[in-house]
Amino acid sequence: MTDVITSAAEAAAADAADPLAEHRAKFALRAGLVYLDGNSLGAMPVDAPALIDDAARRQWGQDLIESWNANGWWDAPVRIGDRIGRLIGAKAGQVICGDSTSIQLFQALSGALRLNPDRRVLLTDGGNFPTDQYIADSVGRLLGVEVRRISPADAVTALGSGSRSGIGEIAAVSFSAVDYRTGELWDVEAITAAAHAHGAAVVWDLAHAAGALPVHLDDLDAGAGADFAVGCSYKYLNGGPGAPAWLYINARHQATADLPLTGWQGHAEPFALHQHYAPAEGIARGRIGTPPLLSMLALDAALDIFDAADLEQVRAKSLALTDLVLRYAADHLADLGVVAATPAEHHRRGSQVALRLPRAYEAAQALIEAGVVGDFRAPDILRLGFAPLYLTHAQVWGAMETLETILRTGAHLDPRFAIRAAVT
Ligand SMILES: Cc1ncc(COP(=O)(O)O)c(C=O)c1O
């Protein structure tokens, strides 16, 4: 393991040697801002406005309906899906781009459960992001399946004991690879293998993993691959507010996957306008209705940056930045009541650090006023996300010094920082 950064000088030295430094200029970030919220909304690629402008003025404004053919609108969900697929270890033809993560979760969970119609249990994480839980409950009600909650930490044992005792009742397993609150990275490989050994399909939510760390969906479980996966593109993928989500369907399921949202664009012959649905071949059956093209086309700007970046280097820098934060918190903030909720081990950490502290909401607001943007997650977490393509080590060191100053001086206790905004 490389040495953990413990001073401003070491942070500056790490920046001087940073192989990803060239990418920072490809993002539009206002001077003086330290943006630690790329795990909620990633920074804007400098090239994005030109792509949006072209999509609006030329493609929509001038070419109008011809754009479906002439400007590649019809193929965009598959083309951009393949570009995202490269970042999550999916060979071409397995990722479709469109709609929101919530909708894609509905598709994936229903599709996964329908692979195992004789089993009546969906296993999910009681600590998962709310939309994952709400959609799981709704799908459970629709399909008459019991939704059982378990920590991903206990999943391998639970799935193993189930198969040994011959229960084999779990139809599908659905977890996020990285816990949105604590930043814990679960054992995606072991859980996938255990689910398959149990005969269950697995659905991964990669919202906090795609673009932040290497994921190898096709390689999981000795090459069998995950069954389904979903994710958004507005966090670490930097696709912009409301950027469309995506759905991965492993090639081996594509001929049989019975997806619930049978929109016309997923039909085998969408322009034959048949009365009854017949799914398209391949990943095209994951299409639903008309996709949000203006935002989808903006994604190309961010994906161009990823094409030129090495995800292993992204991961190495992410770990260096989160190591720095965890060490700083332990060395300088413990006496202020700050406790890390994020695991220290690299293999258990995503690209964020969650710090538990008294008056965390107020601390997050005071930090924002000081130019350091992170966010608050109830009840007591200051959540700091690290997007290695546009952050420097020096910025992160400075952010921790700013946090220490705020907490030591009690600057965050000013009543104006306690006023809750609609979005925290
Ligand atoms: C794990 C996870 N899934 C899904 C979502 C959001 O879903 P949607 O894109 O439908 O808003 C989030 C948002 O932060 C998330 O953290």
The ligand as a Gaussian input file, in Angstrom:
#p B3LYP/6-31G(d) Opt

LIG

0 1
 C      -28.091000       3.359000      -5.001000
 C      -28.981000       4.341000      -5.697000
 N      -29.903000       3.900000      -6.571000
 C      -30.725000       4.757000      -7.231000
 C      -30.624000       6.120000      -7.027000
 C      -31.512000       7.112000      -7.721000
 O      -32.443000       6.624000      -8.584000
 P      -33.060000       7.615000      -9.696000
 O      -32.005000       7.814000     -10.748000
 O      -34.265000       6.914000     -10.185000
 O      -33.385000       8.917000      -9.034000
 C      -29.682000       6.610000      -6.134000
 C      -29.576000       8.080000      -5.933000
 O      -28.788000       8.623000      -5.259000
 C      -28.848000       5.706000      -5.451000
 O      -27.940000       6.156000      -4.585000

